[in-house]
Amino acid sequence: MNTPIDTFEFFLSANQQADGACSAPAMASGAAYPPSGNTGGKLWTVTDPDTGEVTLQFPSHKDLPFPPNIHLAAEGSHPYAAITDFLNCTFRFSSSAPMEPLFAALFAVLGKKFAPAIDRQRGLHGYQRSFKLGDSSAIFAIGGQAGTAYLSLPGAACALISDWHQVVAYLRDTLHANVTRWDGAVDDYLGTHSVNDAVALFQTGQFTSGGNTPSCNQNGNWIQPDGSGRTFYVGKRKNGKMLRVYEKGMQLGGLWHPWVRWEVELHNKDRIIPWEVVLEPGRYFVGCYPSALHWAQFEMSKIRTLQKQSTISYEHLTAYAAVAYGPLLNVMLKVEGSADAVLKKLHRHGTPRRLQHPFIDKPSDFIDKPVTGSAP
């Protein structure tokens, strides 16, 4: 795997201008020099004294077509302490080029759930044409936008990826794609690190960067919490970095469920997002706010996350059905004479929308059933 510095030096080499090297400005006190870029200019790391965030910075130059810094991973953090929950990228592709070979290659690396490409008959984000990729939530768009193509993998699509190394090798090394958005998420199923803790971290300056306090915002009932879920935001999407902390279990319908999700959202505004974010998401998740997120050290599993989500949705739907239709079932049992007769009358094929997911072939395999046994 390339280190961020290796990746950046390759980028410098590929985009080197005819007028040669550019000179580096004075380095911030205490910053450590990494190896020089092969344009002749110096690259260096800078550590934010407030948050502990480390970025790789490089000389300003009017001819260099890239942002001024790149996030670096946090040292010592577990590489899989987070999961990738959203990924957007763009790459050069002519709208006049045949798309079949590209789709075939994408399906080969993304997986069979992403096939076929279905024309949505409309554009997206300034692109003239867009396609839904198979049963996934992934979207591909083309046409306009300076001769580029766009690939979006929302959370449900990211959960379908079985081999991120293969995906990165194709998107980064073959298509030379650039990451435009990445979301890294950590799920705290027990609620040990709550939304209230996020607020406390904000109030004690753990998200303050370079002496500047970011904005914050809230959704949900914070005055009288009612078990329907709350969200706390740090930063703004338009500035390129935002943190969401929300009561995921309650969002899914589990009244007062403790599951809390911490989610960092990065955009390529004034920054390069290295492809390593999807290979070591935990280290980059922590690296965005080291002072506030250093606790995220345990290996994450998208399978376990999906099981938790399916279980909460199942319990919510069955509880709702009991309240809404329990008395009716009681009457039907008396009228029909047996549970089998009632089931035959009510049974319909299919799966409730909240329990559907392209990754799941048998929803029952992803629902944790309560352990039953004889009373003590």
C-alpha positions as CSV (number, residue, x, y, z in Angstrom):
1,M,0.0,0.0,0.0
2,N,1.2,3.5,-0.8
3,T,1.8,5.8,2.1
4,P,0.1,9.2,1.9
5,I,3.5,10.8,1.1
6,D,4.2,8.2,-1.7
7,T,0.7,8.9,-3.2
8,F,1.2,12.6,-3.0
9,E,4.7,12.5,-4.6
10,F,3.3,10.4,-7.4
11,F,0.6,13.1,-7.9
12,L,3.2,15.8,-7.9
13,S,5.2,13.9,-10.5
14,A,2.1,13.3,-12.7
15,N,1.2,17.0,-12.6
16,Q,4.6,18.6,-12.7
17,Q,4.6,21.9,-14.6
18,A,7.2,23.0,-17.2
19,D,8.5,25.8,-15.0
20,G,9.9,23.2,-12.6
21,A,10.1,23.3,-8.8
22,C,8.4,25.7,-6.5
23,S,9.9,27.0,-3.3
24,A,8.5,26.1,0.1
25,P,7.4,28.8,2.5
26,A,8.7,28.8,6.1
27,M,7.7,25.7,8.0
28,A,5.6,26.0,11.2
29,S,7.6,25.7,14.4
30,G,7.9,22.1,15.5
31,A,6.7,20.5,12.2
32,A,8.7,17.6,10.9
33,Y,9.9,17.4,7.3
34,P,9.1,14.3,5.4
35,P,10.9,13.4,2.2
36,S,10.9,16.1,-0.5
37,G,8.5,16.0,-3.4
38,N,10.1,15.1,-6.7
39,T,9.3,18.6,-8.0
40,G,12.1,19.9,-5.8
41,G,9.7,21.5,-3.3
42,K,9.5,20.4,0.3
43,L,6.5,18.7,1.8
44,W,6.0,18.9,5.6
45,T,3.6,17.8,8.3
46,V,1.8,20.1,10.6
47,T,0.1,19.1,13.8
48,D,-2.8,21.1,15.1
49,P,-2.0,21.9,18.8
50,D,-5.7,21.9,19.8
51,T,-7.2,18.8,18.1
52,G,-4.0,16.8,17.4
53,E,-4.9,16.5,13.7
54,V,-1.9,16.0,11.4
55,T,-1.9,17.2,7.8
56,L,0.6,17.0,5.0
57,Q,1.1,20.4,3.6
58,F,3.1,21.7,0.6
59,P,4.1,24.8,-1.2
60,S,1.5,27.2,-2.7
61,H,1.8,27.6,-6.4
62,K,-0.6,29.0,-8.9
63,D,0.1,26.2,-11.5
64,L,-0.4,23.3,-9.1
65,P,-4.0,22.0,-9.7
66,F,-4.7,20.6,-6.2
67,P,-5.7,21.6,-2.7
68,P,-3.3,22.7,0.0
69,N,-3.3,19.8,2.4
70,I,-3.9,16.1,2.9
71,H,-5.1,14.3,6.0
72,L,-2.8,11.8,7.6
73,A,-3.8,8.7,9.6
74,A,-3.6,8.7,13.3
75,E,-0.7,6.7,14.6
76,G,-1.5,3.7,16.8
77,S,-5.2,3.6,15.9
78,H,-6.8,0.4,14.8
79,P,-7.0,0.4,11.0
80,Y,-10.5,-1.1,11.1
81,A,-11.9,0.8,14.0
82,A,-14.4,2.4,11.5
83,I,-16.2,1.3,8.4
84,T,-16.6,3.2,5.1
85,D,-20.2,4.3,4.9
86,F,-20.1,6.6,1.9
87,L,-17.7,7.0,-1.0
88,N,-17.9,9.4,-4.1
89,C,-15.2,9.7,-6.7
90,T,-14.7,11.2,-10.2
91,F,-12.4,10.3,-13.0
92,R,-11.6,11.3,-16.6
93,F,-14.0,9.7,-19.1
94,S,-15.3,10.9,-22.4
95,S,-19.1,10.8,-22.9
96,S,-18.5,9.6,-26.4
97,A,-16.5,6.5,-25.3
98,P,-18.3,3.2,-25.1
99,M,-19.6,2.5,-21.6
100,E,-20.0,-1.3,-21.9
101,P,-16.3,-2.1,-21.2
102,L,-16.3,0.3,-18.2
103,F,-19.4,-1.2,-16.7
104,A,-18.0,-4.7,-17.2
105,A,-14.9,-3.7,-15.3
106,L,-16.8,-2.0,-12.6
107,F,-19.1,-5.0,-12.1
108,A,-16.0,-7.3,-11.9
109,V,-14.5,-5.3,-9.0
110,L,-17.6,-4.1,-7.2
111,G,-19.5,-7.4,-7.4
112,K,-22.5,-9.0,-9.1
113,K,-25.0,-7.0,-7.0
114,F,-24.0,-3.9,-8.9
115,A,-25.1,-5.2,-12.3
116,P,-26.7,-4.3,-14.6
117,A,-26.5,-0.6,-15.2
118,I,-30.0,0.8,-15.4
119,D,-30.5,4.2,-17.1
120,R,-32.4,6.5,-14.8
121,Q,-33.5,8.7,-17.7
122,R,-32.3,11.9,-16.0
123,G,-29.1,13.7,-15.0
124,L,-27.4,14.1,-11.6
125,H,-25.3,16.8,-10.0
126,G,-24.7,18.6,-13.4
127,Y,-24.0,15.3,-15.3
128,Q,-26.3,14.7,-18.3
129,R,-27.0,11.0,-17.7
130,S,-27.1,8.7,-14.7
131,F,-27.4,5.0,-14.1
132,K,-28.5,2.9,-11.1
133,L,-26.1,0.0,-10.6
134,G,-28.0,-3.2,-10.1
135,D,-29.7,-3.8,-6.7
136,S,-27.3,-1.6,-4.9
137,S,-27.8,2.1,-4.1
138,A,-24.8,3.0,-6.2
139,I,-25.1,5.7,-8.9
140,F,-22.9,6.3,-12.0
141,A,-23.2,9.5,-14.0
142,I,-21.6,10.9,-17.1
143,G,-21.8,13.8,-19.6
144,G,-20.5,17.3,-19.0
145,Q,-18.6,18.3,-15.9
146,A,-15.2,18.8,-17.7
147,G,-15.2,15.4,-19.3
148,T,-15.4,13.4,-16.1
149,A,-17.5,10.5,-14.8
150,Y,-19.0,10.2,-11.3
151,L,-19.4,7.1,-9.1
152,S,-21.3,7.3,-5.8
153,L,-21.4,4.5,-3.3
154,P,-23.8,5.3,-0.4
155,G,-23.8,3.3,2.8
156,A,-25.9,0.4,1.5
157,A,-23.6,0.0,-1.5
158,C,-20.5,0.2,0.6
159,A,-21.8,-2.7,2.7
160,L,-21.8,-4.8,-0.5
161,I,-18.1,-4.4,-1.1
162,S,-16.2,-7.6,-0.2
163,D,-12.7,-6.5,-1.2
164,W,-11.9,-2.8,-0.9
165,H,-8.3,-3.4,-1.9
166,Q,-9.5,-4.7,-5.3
167,V,-11.8,-1.7,-5.7
168,V,-9.1,0.8,-4.8
169,A,-6.6,-0.8,-7.1
170,Y,-9.0,-0.3,-10.0
171,L,-10.4,3.1,-9.2
172,R,-7.1,4.7,-8.1
173,D,-4.5,2.9,-10.2
174,T,-6.4,2.1,-13.4
175,L,-9.0,4.9,-13.7
176,H,-6.8,7.5,-11.7
177,A,-10.0,8.5,-9.9
178,N,-10.1,11.2,-7.2
179,V,-12.1,10.7,-3.9
180,T,-14.5,13.6,-3.6
181,R,-16.4,12.4,-0.5
182,W,-15.7,9.8,2.2
183,D,-17.7,9.0,5.3
184,G,-16.2,6.9,8.0
185,A,-18.4,5.6,10.8
186,V,-17.9,4.0,14.2
187,D,-20.9,2.3,15.9
188,D,-21.1,2.3,19.7
189,Y,-23.8,-0.4,20.3
190,L,-23.8,0.1,24.0
191,G,-23.9,3.9,23.9
192,T,-20.8,4.3,26.0
193,H,-19.9,7.4,24.0
194,S,-23.2,9.3,23.8
195,V,-24.4,12.4,22.0
196,N,-24.2,14.1,25.3
197,D,-20.5,13.2,25.4
198,A,-20.1,14.7,21.9
199,V,-21.6,18.0,23.2
200,A,-19.2,17.9,26.3
201,L,-16.2,17.4,24.0
202,F,-17.4,20.4,21.9
203,Q,-17.8,22.6,25.0
204,T,-14.4,21.7,26.3
205,G,-12.7,22.7,23.0
206,Q,-11.8,19.2,21.7
207,F,-13.0,20.2,18.2
208,T,-11.4,23.6,18.2
209,S,-8.8,23.9,15.5
210,G,-6.0,26.5,15.4
211,G,-7.9,28.5,17.9
212,N,-11.1,28.5,15.7
213,T,-14.2,26.9,17.2
214,P,-16.3,25.1,14.5
215,S,-20.0,25.5,14.2
216,C,-22.4,23.1,15.8
217,N,-26.0,22.1,15.3
218,Q,-28.6,19.8,16.7
219,N,-31.7,17.8,15.5
220,G,-34.2,16.0,17.6
221,N,-35.8,16.7,21.0
222,W,-33.0,18.0,23.2
223,I,-35.2,19.8,25.7
224,Q,-37.3,16.7,26.6
225,P,-35.7,13.7,24.9
226,D,-38.5,11.2,24.0
227,G,-36.6,8.2,22.7
228,S,-37.0,9.1,19.0
229,G,-33.4,10.0,18.6
230,R,-31.1,13.1,18.6
231,T,-28.3,14.2,16.3
232,F,-25.3,16.5,17.1
233,Y,-23.3,18.1,14.3
234,V,-19.8,19.6,14.4
235,G,-18.7,21.6,11.4
236,K,-20.4,22.2,8.1
237,R,-20.4,20.1,5.0
238,K,-19.7,23.1,2.7
239,N,-16.3,23.5,4.6
240,G,-15.2,20.0,3.7
241,K,-15.3,18.3,7.2
242,M,-18.2,17.5,9.4
243,L,-18.9,15.1,12.3
244,R,-22.4,13.6,13.0
245,V,-23.1,11.9,16.2
246,Y,-26.6,10.4,16.4
247,E,-28.7,7.9,18.2
248,K,-28.8,5.3,15.5
249,G,-30.9,2.7,17.4
250,M,-33.6,5.2,18.1
251,Q,-33.5,6.4,14.5
252,L,-34.3,2.8,13.5
253,G,-37.3,2.7,15.7
254,G,-35.8,1.2,18.9
255,L,-37.3,3.3,21.7
256,W,-34.4,4.4,24.0
257,H,-32.1,2.0,22.2
258,P,-28.5,2.8,23.2
259,W,-26.8,2.4,19.8
260,V,-24.9,5.6,18.9
261,R,-23.1,6.2,15.6
262,W,-20.2,8.6,15.2
263,E,-19.7,9.6,11.6
264,V,-17.0,11.8,10.0
265,E,-17.8,13.2,6.5
266,L,-14.9,14.5,4.4
267,H,-15.2,16.4,1.1
268,N,-12.3,17.3,-1.2
269,K,-12.7,21.1,-0.5
270,D,-9.2,22.5,0.2
271,R,-7.9,19.0,0.8
272,I,-6.9,15.8,-0.9
273,I,-8.7,12.7,0.4
274,P,-6.2,9.8,0.0
275,W,-7.5,6.4,-1.2
276,E,-6.1,4.9,2.0
277,V,-9.2,6.1,3.8
278,V,-11.1,3.1,2.6
279,L,-8.2,0.7,3.3
280,E,-7.6,1.9,6.9
281,P,-10.8,3.8,7.8
282,G,-10.3,3.6,11.5
283,R,-7.0,5.5,11.4
284,Y,-8.3,8.2,9.2
285,F,-11.5,8.5,11.3
286,V,-9.5,9.1,14.4
287,G,-7.1,11.3,12.5
288,C,-9.8,13.8,11.7
289,Y,-10.3,14.7,15.4
290,P,-7.6,12.8,17.4
291,S,-8.3,14.6,20.7
292,A,-12.0,13.8,20.5
293,L,-12.0,10.4,18.8
294,H,-9.0,8.6,20.2
295,W,-11.3,6.1,22.0
296,A,-12.3,4.4,18.7
297,Q,-9.9,1.4,18.9
298,F,-12.0,-1.7,18.3
299,E,-12.3,-3.5,15.0
300,M,-15.6,-2.9,13.2
301,S,-17.7,-5.3,11.2
302,K,-20.2,-4.3,8.6
303,I,-21.9,-7.7,9.1
304,R,-22.4,-7.0,12.8
305,T,-23.7,-3.5,12.0
306,L,-26.2,-5.0,9.5
307,Q,-27.3,-7.6,12.1
308,K,-27.9,-4.9,14.7
309,Q,-29.9,-2.8,12.2
310,S,-32.0,-5.7,11.0
311,T,-32.7,-6.8,14.6
312,I,-33.9,-3.4,15.8
313,S,-36.1,-2.9,12.7
314,Y,-37.6,-6.4,13.1
315,E,-38.3,-5.7,16.8
316,H,-39.8,-2.3,16.0
317,L,-42.1,-3.7,13.2
318,T,-43.3,-6.7,15.3
319,A,-44.0,-4.4,18.3
320,Y,-46.0,-2.1,16.0
321,A,-47.9,-5.0,14.5
322,A,-48.8,-6.3,18.0
323,V,-50.2,-2.9,19.0
324,A,-52.0,-2.2,15.6
325,Y,-53.3,-5.7,14.8
326,G,-53.0,-7.8,18.0
327,P,-56.7,-7.4,18.9
328,L,-57.7,-8.3,15.3
329,L,-55.5,-11.4,15.4
330,N,-57.3,-12.5,18.6
331,V,-60.7,-12.1,16.9
332,M,-59.4,-13.9,13.7
333,L,-58.1,-16.8,15.8
334,K,-61.6,-17.3,17.2
335,V,-63.3,-16.9,13.8
336,E,-60.8,-19.0,11.7
337,G,-60.3,-21.7,14.4
338,S,-56.5,-22.1,14.2
339,A,-53.3,-20.1,13.9
340,D,-52.5,-21.9,10.7
341,A,-55.8,-20.7,9.2
342,V,-55.1,-17.1,10.3
343,L,-51.6,-17.3,8.9
344,K,-52.9,-18.6,5.6
345,K,-55.4,-15.8,5.3
346,L,-52.8,-13.0,6.1
347,H,-49.6,-14.4,4.5
348,R,-48.1,-12.4,1.7
349,H,-44.9,-12.9,-0.2
350,G,-42.1,-10.4,0.1
351,T,-40.0,-8.6,2.8
352,P,-40.8,-5.4,4.6
353,R,-38.9,-2.5,3.1
354,R,-37.1,-1.8,6.4
355,L,-35.7,-5.4,6.4
356,Q,-34.6,-5.3,2.7
357,H,-30.9,-5.0,1.8
358,P,-29.1,-6.2,-1.3
359,F,-26.4,-7.9,0.9
360,I,-29.1,-10.1,2.6
361,D,-30.5,-13.2,0.9
362,K,-32.2,-14.5,4.0
363,P,-33.3,-11.7,6.4
364,S,-33.8,-14.2,9.2
365,D,-30.0,-14.9,9.2
366,F,-29.4,-11.3,10.1
367,I,-31.8,-11.0,13.0
368,D,-30.6,-11.8,16.5
369,K,-33.3,-13.9,18.1
370,P,-33.7,-13.7,21.9
371,V,-32.3,-16.7,23.7
372,T,-35.1,-18.7,25.4
373,G,-34.9,-21.3,28.0
374,S,-36.6,-22.7,31.1
375,A,-37.2,-20.4,34.0
376,P,-34.7,-20.7,36.9
